[in-house]
């Protein structure tokens, strides 16, 4: 864990590693000193716990030798199993230490209790921090560049990584690609491709919101789609060149005031639909006519420089 500082490393060693080693020694001595009928449960609980630890840590080390790593589900499962078994094994070790020790019984039992509290406390804190860091992460399986991959939504940097798929338990350890946007299982287009009559499959949806609902299905839709190249522009032959006329600039400002920002002063193209203009829905110059009491319109803007499509729809 390269992000840990030296004091945190020392805390882990003194309050987790050393106590675990001492508890392991006491566990082994209890097994040796006590007859089987007086140490019931200690051996099976300890063996299962060490097996789970070996699978999690030693298994990870072995997988790394082959360019693999555990996926999240086995890591979470083994970690939770270790936590519960740690409580059981620790309590049994303390009780059995008290049973077999004949000299300085109270001192040695007290040391065992301290080691147990330190190890479980530090382990719970460290594990909790780790769990909170990866809990928002999401794994998804899909195709990327013709091969089956695992996508990981990384919680530390907010980005997405794709790895080779090697089954439900393991994946490749080195990312094939990374991006701040999802490669597979991305945000929904909200049907704007059909509304615009465009093929947007080559783009990546970076923002998608839809508040429509309730009586009359009123609400707003805002979608941002980013493209790697300028191929989308080939489909925009009937769009108008920017800048926006005054009425549509007012609509863009309304969208921005509602936290749906479409950048101003950009070079590109725009499209408009005014569903209340029965004579010509593509004419957006009457959206704010004084005799209207509602809005049913949509505005799309394509930014040539960033190769980004912005779509805003308003229904009231």
Buried (B, 14 or more C-beta within 10 A) or exposed (E): EEEEEEEEEEBBEEBBEBBBEBBBEBBEBBBEBBEEEEBEEBBEBBEBBBEBBEBBEEBBEEBEEEEBBBBBEBBBBBBEBBBEBBBBBBBBBBBBBBBBBEEEEEEBBEBBBEBBEBBBEBBEBBBEEEEEEBEEBBBBBBEBEEEEBBBBBBBEEEBBBBBBBBEEBBBBBEBBEEEEBBBBEBBEBBEBBEBBEBEBEEBBBBBBBBEEEEEEEBBBBBBBBBBEEEEBBEBBEEBBEBBBBEBBEEBBEBBBEEEBBBBEEBEBBBBBBBEEBEEEBEEBBBBBEEEEEEBBBBBBBBBEEEBBBBBBBBBE
